Amino acid sequence: MAGPAGVLAGVIGAFVVVGSVDPNEPGHYPVCPLLRFTGIYCPGCGGLRSAHAVAHGDIAVAFGSNALAVIGYGLFAVLWALWMVRAAAGKPARIALKPVHWWAIGAVLMIFTVVRNLPFGSALAP
């Protein structure tokens, strides 16, 4: 149970920091290097603003900042809960992803990146 509890403590700590230091104000966090040098939004652009909005309970703003990050937060919560249940039962929590799963994750990230940088996908841009 120490593993899931430690990870949860770390995630809560990160959300507390991002929730208390507003990423919408310049100078608090580093700028995305891809955005700075190319003007292209990466799949993580807007992730800090999204986490800040989630920390303040504003899910609509969080989706507007980075929809993929919000989906990731939900996926993390589900996987963490499964890990906690398995740890409580004394079973190891193993998630074995096959190569096709990694390729699918990469494809989703690439498609999200391309679409959010095109005019018709501007709603996905932060």
NORQUI-V383131 format. One record per backbone hydrogen bond with DSSP energy under -0.5 kcal/mol. CO is the residue of the C=O (numbers start at 1). NH is the residue of the N-H. If there is no record, write none. Layout:
CO_NH, CO_NH
This chain:
1_5, 2_6, 3_7, 4_8, 5_9, 6_10, 7_11, 8_12, 9_13, 10_14, 11_15, 12_16, 13_17, 14_18, 15_19, 16_20, 17_21, 20_22, 22_25, 24_26, 25_28, 32_36, 33_37, 34_38, 34_39, 34_40, 35_39, 42_45, 44_47, 46_50, 47_51, 48_52, 49_53, 50_54, 51_55, 52_56, 53_58, 54_57, 57_59, 58_62, 59_63, 60_64, 61_65, 62_66, 63_67, 66_70, 67_71, 68_72, 69_73, 70_74, 71_75, 72_76, 73_77, 74_78, 75_79, 76_80, 77_81, 78_82, 79_83, 80_84, 81_85, 82_86, 83_87, 84_88, 85_89, 86_91, 87_90, 92_94, 94_96, 95_97, 98_101, 98_102, 99_103, 100_104, 101_105, 102_106, 103_107, 104_108, 105_109, 106_110, 107_111, 108_112, 109_113, 110_114, 111_115, 112_116, 113_117, 114_117, 115_118, 118_121, 119_122, 121_124, 122_125
